[in-house]
Amino acid sequence: MTSCLITIEVILQDSALELERVIEAELQKQGEPIHWAVTEVDCQRQRVLVGALLWLKPELS
């Protein structure tokens, strides 16, 4: 397996638990999350930037 550092953008959610669920779901589309962190919140655009380290899915590596 190959690891990769990526950045994704998701829509800001009403609760921290819902935001975590949305982030995890988006990351699962790319691979298996090892570690992730919110790196920026844009309240005006209602967007959150997330930096993540993933194990890539074999078909994506």
Jmol script that loads the backbone (N, CA, C; Angstrom):
load data "model"
ATOM      1  N   MET A   1       0.838  -1.181   0.000  1.00  0.00           N
ATOM      2  CA  MET A   1       0.000   0.000   0.000  1.00  0.00           C
ATOM      3  C   MET A   1       0.884   1.245   0.000  1.00  0.00           C
ATOM      4  N   THR A   2       0.332   2.308  -0.528  1.00  0.00           N
ATOM      5  CA  THR A   2       1.031   3.578  -0.609  1.00  0.00           C
ATOM      6  C   THR A   2       0.309   4.606   0.263  1.00  0.00           C
ATOM      7  N   SER A   3       1.091   5.408   0.971  1.00  0.00           N
ATOM      8  CA  SER A   3       0.479   6.487   1.752  1.00  0.00           C
ATOM      9  C   SER A   3       0.578   7.785   0.968  1.00  0.00           C
ATOM     10  N   CYS A   4      -0.308   8.721   1.294  1.00  0.00           N
ATOM     11  CA  CYS A   4      -0.382   9.970   0.551  1.00  0.00           C
ATOM     12  C   CYS A   4      -0.948  11.053   1.464  1.00  0.00           C
ATOM     13  N   LEU A   5      -0.427  12.274   1.319  1.00  0.00           N
ATOM     14  CA  LEU A   5      -0.961  13.423   2.041  1.00  0.00           C
ATOM     15  C   LEU A   5      -1.877  14.179   1.090  1.00  0.00           C
ATOM     16  N   ILE A   6      -3.127  14.410   1.505  1.00  0.00           N
ATOM     17  CA  ILE A   6      -4.093  15.106   0.654  1.00  0.00           C
ATOM     18  C   ILE A   6      -4.761  16.226   1.424  1.00  0.00           C
ATOM     19  N   THR A   7      -5.422  17.105   0.699  1.00  0.00           N
ATOM     20  CA  THR A   7      -6.253  18.156   1.270  1.00  0.00           C
ATOM     21  C   THR A   7      -7.627  18.043   0.623  1.00  0.00           C
ATOM     22  N   ILE A   8      -8.675  18.084   1.451  1.00  0.00           N
ATOM     23  CA  ILE A   8     -10.040  18.074   0.925  1.00  0.00           C
ATOM     24  C   ILE A   8     -10.792  19.269   1.498  1.00  0.00           C
ATOM     25  N   GLU A   9     -11.888  19.614   0.845  1.00  0.00           N
ATOM     26  CA  GLU A   9     -12.755  20.682   1.313  1.00  0.00           C
ATOM     27  C   GLU A   9     -14.157  20.112   1.467  1.00  0.00           C
ATOM     28  N   VAL A  10     -14.761  20.350   2.632  1.00  0.00           N
ATOM     29  CA  VAL A  10     -16.122  19.878   2.880  1.00  0.00           C
ATOM     30  C   VAL A  10     -16.966  21.050   3.372  1.00  0.00           C
ATOM     31  N   ILE A  11     -18.270  20.868   3.319  1.00  0.00           N
ATOM     32  CA  ILE A  11     -19.206  21.891   3.787  1.00  0.00           C
ATOM     33  C   ILE A  11     -19.248  21.865   5.308  1.00  0.00           C
ATOM     34  N   LEU A  12     -19.187  23.040   5.920  1.00  0.00           N
ATOM     35  CA  LEU A  12     -19.292  23.175   7.364  1.00  0.00           C
ATOM     36  C   LEU A  12     -20.642  22.638   7.822  1.00  0.00           C
ATOM     37  N   GLN A  13     -20.639  21.829   8.866  1.00  0.00           N
ATOM     38  CA  GLN A  13     -21.858  21.205   9.382  1.00  0.00           C
ATOM     39  C   GLN A  13     -22.319  21.897  10.662  1.00  0.00           C
ATOM     40  N   ASP A  14     -23.548  21.599  11.087  1.00  0.00           N
ATOM     41  CA  ASP A  14     -24.125  22.217  12.276  1.00  0.00           C
ATOM     42  C   ASP A  14     -23.515  21.718  13.585  1.00  0.00           C
ATOM     43  N   SER A  15     -22.978  20.493  13.577  1.00  0.00           N
ATOM     44  CA  SER A  15     -22.392  19.946  14.802  1.00  0.00           C
ATOM     45  C   SER A  15     -21.027  19.332  14.498  1.00  0.00           C
ATOM     46  N   ALA A  16     -20.216  19.235  15.541  1.00  0.00           N
ATOM     47  CA  ALA A  16     -18.889  18.635  15.396  1.00  0.00           C
ATOM     48  C   ALA A  16     -18.987  17.162  15.006  1.00  0.00           C
ATOM     49  N   LEU A  17     -19.962  16.446  15.562  1.00  0.00           N
ATOM     50  CA  LEU A  17     -20.117  15.027  15.226  1.00  0.00           C
ATOM     51  C   LEU A  17     -20.500  14.835  13.763  1.00  0.00           C
ATOM     52  N   GLU A  18     -21.386  15.677  13.267  1.00  0.00           N
ATOM     53  CA  GLU A  18     -21.783  15.580  11.855  1.00  0.00           C
ATOM     54  C   GLU A  18     -20.610  15.953  10.952  1.00  0.00           C
ATOM     55  N   LEU A  19     -19.841  16.963  11.331  1.00  0.00           N
ATOM     56  CA  LEU A  19     -18.662  17.347  10.553  1.00  0.00           C
ATOM     57  C   LEU A  19     -17.662  16.191  10.490  1.00  0.00           C
ATOM     58  N   GLU A  20     -17.423  15.549  11.611  1.00  0.00           N
ATOM     59  CA  GLU A  20     -16.507  14.403  11.640  1.00  0.00           C
ATOM     60  C   GLU A  20     -16.998  13.296  10.714  1.00  0.00           C
ATOM     61  N   ARG A  21     -18.307  13.017  10.738  1.00  0.00           N
ATOM     62  CA  ARG A  21     -18.878  11.967   9.883  1.00  0.00           C
ATOM     63  C   ARG A  21     -18.687  12.297   8.403  1.00  0.00           C
ATOM     64  N   VAL A  22     -18.928  13.559   8.032  1.00  0.00           N
ATOM     65  CA  VAL A  22     -18.769  13.986   6.640  1.00  0.00           C
ATOM     66  C   VAL A  22     -17.303  13.890   6.210  1.00  0.00           C
ATOM     67  N   ILE A  23     -16.399  14.335   7.067  1.00  0.00           N
ATOM     68  CA  ILE A  23     -14.967  14.268   6.749  1.00  0.00           C
ATOM     69  C   ILE A  23     -14.534  12.820   6.554  1.00  0.00           C
ATOM     70  N   GLU A  24     -14.900  11.954   7.494  1.00  0.00           N
ATOM     71  CA  GLU A  24     -14.517  10.538   7.394  1.00  0.00           C
ATOM     72  C   GLU A  24     -15.069   9.904   6.111  1.00  0.00           C
ATOM     73  N   ALA A  25     -16.310  10.215   5.767  1.00  0.00           N
ATOM     74  CA  ALA A  25     -16.912   9.652   4.554  1.00  0.00           C
ATOM     75  C   ALA A  25     -16.161  10.120   3.303  1.00  0.00           C
ATOM     76  N   GLU A  26     -15.805  11.396   3.243  1.00  0.00           N
ATOM     77  CA  GLU A  26     -15.063  11.913   2.090  1.00  0.00           C
ATOM     78  C   GLU A  26     -13.684  11.277   1.991  1.00  0.00           C
ATOM     79  N   LEU A  27     -13.019  11.119   3.125  1.00  0.00           N
ATOM     80  CA  LEU A  27     -11.687  10.512   3.114  1.00  0.00           C
ATOM     81  C   LEU A  27     -11.738   9.048   2.696  1.00  0.00           C
ATOM     82  N   GLN A  28     -12.780   8.338   3.113  1.00  0.00           N
ATOM     83  CA  GLN A  28     -12.925   6.924   2.746  1.00  0.00           C
ATOM     84  C   GLN A  28     -13.037   6.735   1.231  1.00  0.00           C
ATOM     85  N   LYS A  29     -13.513   7.744   0.528  1.00  0.00           N
ATOM     86  CA  LYS A  29     -13.594   7.676  -0.932  1.00  0.00           C
ATOM     87  C   LYS A  29     -12.203   7.623  -1.556  1.00  0.00           C
ATOM     88  N   GLN A  30     -11.206   8.171  -0.873  1.00  0.00           N
ATOM     89  CA  GLN A  30      -9.836   8.250  -1.383  1.00  0.00           C
ATOM     90  C   GLN A  30      -8.971   7.088  -0.918  1.00  0.00           C
ATOM     91  N   GLY A  31      -9.222   6.613   0.294  1.00  0.00           N
ATOM     92  CA  GLY A  31      -8.389   5.566   0.877  1.00  0.00           C
ATOM     93  C   GLY A  31      -8.736   5.379   2.341  1.00  0.00           C
ATOM     94  N   GLU A  32      -7.800   4.810   3.100  1.00  0.00           N
ATOM     95  CA  GLU A  32      -8.002   4.559   4.520  1.00  0.00           C
ATOM     96  C   GLU A  32      -7.295   5.633   5.336  1.00  0.00           C
ATOM     97  N   PRO A  33      -8.040   6.479   6.056  1.00  0.00           N
ATOM     98  CA  PRO A  33      -7.414   7.561   6.824  1.00  0.00           C
ATOM     99  C   PRO A  33      -6.493   7.031   7.930  1.00  0.00           C
ATOM    100  N   ILE A  34      -5.290   7.580   7.987  1.00  0.00           N
ATOM    101  CA  ILE A  34      -4.354   7.286   9.065  1.00  0.00           C
ATOM    102  C   ILE A  34      -4.464   8.394  10.109  1.00  0.00           C
ATOM    103  N   HIS A  35      -4.488   9.616   9.628  1.00  0.00           N
ATOM    104  CA  HIS A  35      -4.570  10.797  10.486  1.00  0.00           C
ATOM    105  C   HIS A  35      -5.140  11.940   9.667  1.00  0.00           C
ATOM    106  N   TRP A  36      -5.975  12.754  10.288  1.00  0.00           N
ATOM    107  CA  TRP A  36      -6.472  13.949   9.601  1.00  0.00           C
ATOM    108  C   TRP A  36      -6.676  15.068  10.608  1.00  0.00           C
ATOM    109  N   ALA A  37      -6.684  16.307  10.101  1.00  0.00           N
ATOM    110  CA  ALA A  37      -6.886  17.478  10.950  1.00  0.00           C
ATOM    111  C   ALA A  37      -7.541  18.589  10.141  1.00  0.00           C
ATOM    112  N   VAL A  38      -8.421  19.332  10.792  1.00  0.00           N
ATOM    113  CA  VAL A  38      -8.992  20.532  10.178  1.00  0.00           C
ATOM    114  C   VAL A  38      -7.890  21.586  10.162  1.00  0.00           C
ATOM    115  N   THR A  39      -7.603  22.123   8.983  1.00  0.00           N
ATOM    116  CA  THR A  39      -6.519  23.100   8.851  1.00  0.00           C
ATOM    117  C   THR A  39      -7.026  24.520   8.647  1.00  0.00           C
ATOM    118  N   GLU A  40      -8.272  24.659   8.225  1.00  0.00           N
ATOM    119  CA  GLU A  40      -8.833  25.993   8.005  1.00  0.00           C
ATOM    120  C   GLU A  40     -10.358  25.917   7.997  1.00  0.00           C
ATOM    121  N   VAL A  41     -10.978  26.948   8.571  1.00  0.00           N
ATOM    122  CA  VAL A  41     -12.437  27.070   8.541  1.00  0.00           C
ATOM    123  C   VAL A  41     -12.765  28.417   7.914  1.00  0.00           C
ATOM    124  N   ASP A  42     -13.552  28.390   6.842  1.00  0.00           N
ATOM    125  CA  ASP A  42     -13.991  29.603   6.168  1.00  0.00           C
ATOM    126  C   ASP A  42     -15.482  29.773   6.464  1.00  0.00           C
ATOM    127  N   CYS A  43     -15.780  30.554   7.519  1.00  0.00           N
ATOM    128  CA  CYS A  43     -17.173  30.735   7.941  1.00  0.00           C
ATOM    129  C   CYS A  43     -18.007  31.444   6.873  1.00  0.00           C
ATOM    130  N   GLN A  44     -17.391  32.359   6.152  1.00  0.00           N
ATOM    131  CA  GLN A  44     -18.113  33.104   5.125  1.00  0.00           C
ATOM    132  C   GLN A  44     -18.597  32.176   4.013  1.00  0.00           C
ATOM    133  N   ARG A  45     -17.727  31.266   3.570  1.00  0.00           N
ATOM    134  CA  ARG A  45     -18.087  30.318   2.505  1.00  0.00           C
ATOM    135  C   ARG A  45     -18.708  29.034   3.055  1.00  0.00           C
ATOM    136  N   GLN A  46     -18.702  28.871   4.396  1.00  0.00           N
ATOM    137  CA  GLN A  46     -19.227  27.672   5.045  1.00  0.00           C
ATOM    138  C   GLN A  46     -18.486  26.418   4.583  1.00  0.00           C
ATOM    139  N   ARG A  47     -17.141  26.524   4.522  1.00  0.00           N
ATOM    140  CA  ARG A  47     -16.290  25.421   4.078  1.00  0.00           C
ATOM    141  C   ARG A  47     -15.210  25.136   5.114  1.00  0.00           C
ATOM    142  N   VAL A  48     -14.765  23.888   5.156  1.00  0.00           N
ATOM    143  CA  VAL A  48     -13.697  23.448   6.047  1.00  0.00           C
ATOM    144  C   VAL A  48     -12.642  22.757   5.198  1.00  0.00           C
ATOM    145  N   LEU A  49     -11.370  23.130   5.394  1.00  0.00           N
ATOM    146  CA  LEU A  49     -10.260  22.442   4.735  1.00  0.00           C
ATOM    147  C   LEU A  49      -9.679  21.425   5.703  1.00  0.00           C
ATOM    148  N   VAL A  50      -9.378  20.248   5.181  1.00  0.00           N
ATOM    149  CA  VAL A  50      -8.867  19.152   5.996  1.00  0.00           C
ATOM    150  C   VAL A  50      -7.610  18.603   5.327  1.00  0.00           C
ATOM    151  N   GLY A  51      -6.542  18.486   6.102  1.00  0.00           N
ATOM    152  CA  GLY A  51      -5.327  17.810   5.639  1.00  0.00           C
ATOM    153  C   GLY A  51      -5.349  16.399   6.193  1.00  0.00           C
ATOM    154  N   ALA A  52      -5.007  15.416   5.362  1.00  0.00           N
ATOM    155  CA  ALA A  52      -5.098  14.026   5.808  1.00  0.00           C
ATOM    156  C   ALA A  52      -3.968  13.181   5.244  1.00  0.00           C
ATOM    157  N   LEU A  53      -3.553  12.211   6.038  1.00  0.00           N
ATOM    158  CA  LEU A  53      -2.620  11.186   5.601  1.00  0.00           C
ATOM    159  C   LEU A  53      -3.435   9.914   5.414  1.00  0.00           C
ATOM    160  N   LEU A  54      -3.343   9.320   4.236  1.00  0.00           N
ATOM    161  CA  LEU A  54      -4.158   8.144   3.887  1.00  0.00           C
ATOM    162  C   LEU A  54      -3.304   7.003   3.385  1.00  0.00           C
ATOM    163  N   TRP A  55      -3.820   5.798   3.590  1.00  0.00           N
ATOM    164  CA  TRP A  55      -3.368   4.653   2.816  1.00  0.00           C
ATOM    165  C   TRP A  55      -4.238   4.670   1.579  1.00  0.00           C
ATOM    166  N   LEU A  56      -3.646   4.720   0.397  1.00  0.00           N
ATOM    167  CA  LEU A  56      -4.411   4.777  -0.846  1.00  0.00           C
ATOM    168  C   LEU A  56      -5.006   3.427  -1.189  1.00  0.00           C
ATOM    169  N   LYS A  57      -6.192   3.465  -1.768  1.00  0.00           N
ATOM    170  CA  LYS A  57      -6.803   2.254  -2.281  1.00  0.00           C
ATOM    171  C   LYS A  57      -5.946   1.767  -3.449  1.00  0.00           C
ATOM    172  N   PRO A  58      -5.774   0.453  -3.607  1.00  0.00           N
ATOM    173  CA  PRO A  58      -4.898  -0.075  -4.659  1.00  0.00           C
ATOM    174  C   PRO A  58      -5.201   0.459  -6.055  1.00  0.00           C
ATOM    175  N   GLU A  59      -6.483   0.649  -6.392  1.00  0.00           N
ATOM    176  CA  GLU A  59      -6.822   1.120  -7.731  1.00  0.00           C
ATOM    177  C   GLU A  59      -6.439   2.601  -7.933  1.00  0.00           C
ATOM    178  N   LEU A  60      -6.176   3.342  -6.832  1.00  0.00           N
ATOM    179  CA  LEU A  60      -5.819   4.763  -6.944  1.00  0.00           C
ATOM    180  C   LEU A  60      -4.323   4.999  -6.859  1.00  0.00           C
ATOM    181  N   SER A  61      -3.547   4.014  -6.427  1.00  0.00           N
ATOM    182  CA  SER A  61      -2.106   4.215  -6.268  1.00  0.00           C
ATOM    183  C   SER A  61      -1.334   3.871  -7.514  1.00  0.00           C
TER     184      SER A  61
END
end "model"
wireframe off; spacefill off
backbone 0.3
color backbone group
